[in-house]
Amino acid sequence: MRIVFIGTGAFARSHAESVLRLGHTIVGFWGSNPARNAQFAELTGAKPDHSPLDLVDGDRADALYIVVPPFAHDG
């Protein structure tokens, strides 16, 4: 399964580790923190996208994980 992520913090990294252990591929991600993005890229081998909308453009992914802090849930 090809998966993309929105969010690159600690919880996102934890989910990504599980996804990778299950044999799936992370094909892209978007996050607002450059330092966390670099860590997420190192962990997953994926490259960051310029916009969250780029992640769902076309058919490159089978699933989308949205892993953002509670304050970001409503917008």
C-alpha positions as CSV (number, residue, x, y, z in Angstrom):
1,M,0.0,0.0,0.0
2,R,1.3,3.5,-0.8
3,I,0.6,6.0,2.0
4,V,1.0,9.7,2.4
5,F,1.1,11.7,5.7
6,I,0.0,15.1,6.9
7,G,2.0,15.8,10.0
8,T,5.6,14.9,10.9
9,G,5.7,15.2,14.7
10,A,6.3,12.4,17.2
11,F,3.0,10.7,16.8
12,A,3.3,10.8,13.0
13,R,6.7,9.2,13.2
14,S,5.4,6.5,15.5
15,H,2.6,5.7,13.0
16,A,5.1,5.8,10.1
17,E,7.3,3.3,11.9
18,S,4.3,0.9,12.2
19,V,3.3,1.4,8.6
20,L,6.9,0.6,7.4
21,R,7.1,-2.4,9.7
22,L,3.9,-3.7,8.0
23,G,5.6,-3.5,4.7
24,H,3.8,-0.5,3.2
25,T,5.5,2.4,1.5
26,I,5.3,6.1,2.5
27,V,5.4,8.0,-0.8
28,G,5.0,11.6,0.4
29,F,4.3,13.9,3.3
30,W,3.7,17.4,4.3
31,G,4.5,19.1,7.7
32,S,4.8,22.6,8.9
33,N,8.1,22.2,10.8
34,P,11.3,21.9,8.6
35,A,13.3,20.2,11.3
36,R,10.7,17.5,11.8
37,N,10.2,17.2,8.1
38,A,13.9,16.3,7.8
39,Q,13.6,13.7,10.5
40,F,10.5,12.2,8.8
41,A,12.3,12.1,5.4
42,E,15.2,10.3,7.0
43,L,12.9,7.8,8.6
44,T,10.7,7.1,5.6
45,G,12.8,7.8,2.6
46,A,10.0,10.0,1.3
47,K,10.3,13.6,0.1
48,P,8.1,16.4,1.5
49,D,5.5,18.0,-0.7
50,H,4.9,21.7,-1.1
51,S,1.2,21.6,-0.1
52,P,-1.1,19.1,1.7
53,L,-3.2,19.2,-1.5
54,D,-0.3,17.9,-3.5
55,L,-0.5,14.7,-1.5
56,V,-4.0,13.8,-2.8
57,D,-3.6,15.0,-6.4
58,G,-3.8,12.1,-8.7
59,D,-3.5,8.4,-7.8
60,R,-0.1,8.1,-6.3
61,A,-1.4,7.1,-2.8
62,D,-3.8,4.5,-1.6
63,A,-4.3,6.0,1.9
64,L,-3.7,9.3,3.7
65,Y,-2.8,9.6,7.4
66,I,-3.6,12.9,9.1
67,V,-1.6,13.1,12.3
68,V,-1.8,16.7,13.7
69,P,-2.1,18.0,17.2
70,P,-5.5,18.6,18.7
71,F,-5.4,22.4,18.3
72,A,-5.2,21.8,14.5
73,H,-8.2,19.5,14.2
74,D,-10.8,22.1,13.4
75,G,-9.3,23.9,10.5
